[in-house]
């Protein structure tokens, strides 16, 4: 597979089977052996002839409806030729890889700085889930967001309350009651020991 570009300011490179190649005059065409070679010279990938966008076009209406409902945004990244996805919690990429052009999901956590991994997508780590469609991955991403949000809510419930709030004073009163109970138990234990000592002396 070769890649073709024209002599224009937009610096877009196309697969040689892209419909837009026909619009480039033969005398103005420049060829590259690989997409990486074209990107190295500052060219960006054509969205419409990329394998990932072909996946998108097959179910675009369903993707748009799902994203609108679940707060997701997807876009074609002309620099690396991948599909970028911004969710409510993190950033994701869907890439095409292999001779059969299967799609794979990669994730970058924007909340926690994790140790970088060596992967096909720098700064992202691959997900074990596999889907034959982009929509399948979007559903996984939405479920991941919901899981993270539930964990965040649970953490907030367990977090220490802010000083001066009702939760704070409730916590203070609970701790004070606990201290008083412990003091009472200590006093009762001392009384019990004194009584026991007195009894033993009387017995002797």
C-alpha positions in Angstrom: 0.0 0.0 0.0 1.4 3.4 -1.0 0.4 6.8 0.1 -0.2 9.9 -2.1 -0.3 13.6 -1.4 -0.7 16.7 -3.6 1.2 19.9 -3.6 -1.1 21.9 -1.4 -0.9 23.8 1.8 -3.2 21.4 3.8 -0.4 18.6 3.7 -2.9 15.7 3.8 -1.7 12.3 2.7 -4.1 9.7 1.2 -4.1 5.9 0.7 -3.7 5.2 -3.0 -7.3 3.8 -3.1 -8.8 6.9 -1.5 -11.5 8.7 -3.6 -9.8 12.0 -3.1 -6.6 10.8 -4.9 -8.5 11.2 -8.2 -8.8 14.9 -7.6 -5.1 15.3 -7.4 -3.5 16.0 -10.8 -0.9 13.3 -11.7 1.9 15.8 -12.2 1.3 17.1 -8.6 1.3 13.8 -6.8 4.0 12.7 -4.4 4.3 9.2 -3.2 5.3 7.6 0.2 5.9 4.0 0.9 4.3 4.2 4.4 2.1 6.5 6.4 5.0 6.9 8.9 7.2 8.2 6.2 4.6 10.8 5.2 4.1 11.8 8.9 7.8 12.2 9.3 7.7 14.9 6.6 4.9 16.7 8.3 1.9 15.3 6.5 -1.4 14.3 8.2 -3.6 11.4 7.5 -6.8 11.7 5.5 -9.8 10.9 7.7 -11.9 9.5 4.9 -9.6 6.8 3.6 -8.3 5.7 7.0 -9.3 2.2 8.2 -10.6 3.6 11.6 -12.9 6.1 9.9 -14.4 3.3 7.8 -15.4 1.6 11.0 -16.9 4.9 12.2 -18.9 5.5 8.9 -20.5 2.0 9.2 -22.3 3.1 12.4 -21.9 6.9 12.6 -25.6 7.6 13.5 -25.5 5.2 16.3 -22.2 6.5 17.5 -23.4 10.1 17.5 -26.6 9.2 19.4 -24.7 7.2 22.0 -22.1 9.9 22.6 -24.7 12.6 22.9 -26.5 10.6 25.5 -23.4 9.5 27.5 -21.2 12.6 27.4 -18.5 11.2 25.1 -16.8 13.0 22.2 -14.8 11.3 19.4 -12.6 12.8 16.7 -10.2 11.6 14.1 -6.6 12.4 15.0 -4.8 13.4 11.7 -1.4 13.2 13.3 -1.4 9.5 14.3 -4.4 8.3 12.3 -6.2 7.0 15.4 -9.7 7.8 16.8 -9.5 10.0 19.9 -12.3 9.7 22.5 -12.8 12.1 25.5 -15.0 10.7 28.2 -16.3 12.3 31.4 -13.3 10.8 33.3 -10.4 9.9 31.0 -9.0 9.9 27.5 -9.0 7.0 25.1 -7.8 5.9 21.6 -9.1 3.3 19.2 -6.5 2.1 16.8 -6.4 -0.3 13.8 -3.6 -2.9 13.8 -2.7 -6.1 12.1 -3.2 -7.4 8.6 -6.9 -7.9 9.1 -7.3 -4.3 10.4 -8.9 -5.2 13.7 -9.5 -2.4 16.2 -8.1 -2.1 19.7 -8.8 0.2 22.7 -6.2 2.1 24.6 -6.7 4.2 27.7 -4.9 7.1 29.5 -5.8 7.8 33.1 -6.0 11.6 33.5 -6.6 11.5 37.2 -3.5 9.5 38.3 0.0 9.6 37.1 0.9 6.0 36.3 4.3 4.6 35.4 4.6 4.9 31.5 4.4 1.6 29.6 5.9 0.7 26.3 2.9 0.3 24.0 1.9 1.0 20.4 0.3 4.2 21.7 2.8 6.3 23.8 1.2 7.4 27.0 -1.7 5.0 26.8 -2.1 1.4 27.9 -4.0 -1.3 26.1 -7.3 -2.7 27.4 -8.0 -6.4 27.5 -11.6 -6.0 26.2 -12.1 -6.8 22.5 -14.9 -5.4 20.3 -15.5 -5.7 16.6 -17.2 -2.3 16.5 -16.5 1.2 17.7 -19.9 1.3 19.4 -18.9 -1.7 21.5 -15.8 0.2 22.8 -17.9 3.3 23.5 -20.2 1.2 25.7 -17.2 -0.2 27.5 -15.9 3.4 28.1 -19.3 4.6 29.4 -19.4 1.7 31.8 -15.9 2.4 32.9 -16.9 6.1 33.6 -19.9 5.0 35.7 -17.7 2.6 37.7 -15.2 5.4 38.4 -17.9 7.8 39.4 -19.4 5.3 41.9 -16.0 4.8 43.5 -15.6 8.6 43.7 -18.9 8.9 45.5 -18.1 6.1 47.9 -14.7 7.8 48.7 -16.3 11.1 49.3 -18.8 9.5 51.8 -15.8 8.1 53.7 -13.6 11.2 53.5 -13.1 13.3 56.6 -15.7 16.1 56.8 -14.8 19.8 56.5 -14.3 21.6 59.7 -17.4 23.6 60.8 -19.9 21.5 58.8 -22.7 19.5 60.3 -20.8 16.3 59.4 -17.8 17.6 61.2 -19.6 18.4 64.5 -21.5 15.1 64.3 -18.1 13.3 64.0 -16.7 15.4 67.0 -19.7 14.4 69.2 -19.3 10.8 68.2 -15.6 10.9 69.1 -16.3 12.6 72.4 -18.9 10.0 73.3 -16.4 7.3 72.5 -13.8 8.9 74.8 -16.3 9.2 77.7 -17.3 5.5 77.3 -13.7 4.5 77.4 -13.1 6.7 80.5 -16.1 5.1 82.2 -14.9 1.6 81.4 -11.5 2.4 82.8 -13.0 3.7 86.1 -15.3 0.7 86.4 -12.3 -1.6 85.9 -10.3 0.2 88.6 -13.3 -0.1 91.0 -13.6 -3.8 90.2 -9.8 -4.3 90.9 -10.0 -2.4 94.2 -13.1 -4.4 95.3 -11.4 -7.7 94.4 -8.2 -6.7 96.3 -10.4 -5.8 99.4 -12.2 -9.1 99.2 -9.0 -11.1 99.0 -7.5 -9.4 102.0 -10.7 -10.1 104.0 -10.6 -13.8 103.0 -7.0 -14.1 104.2 
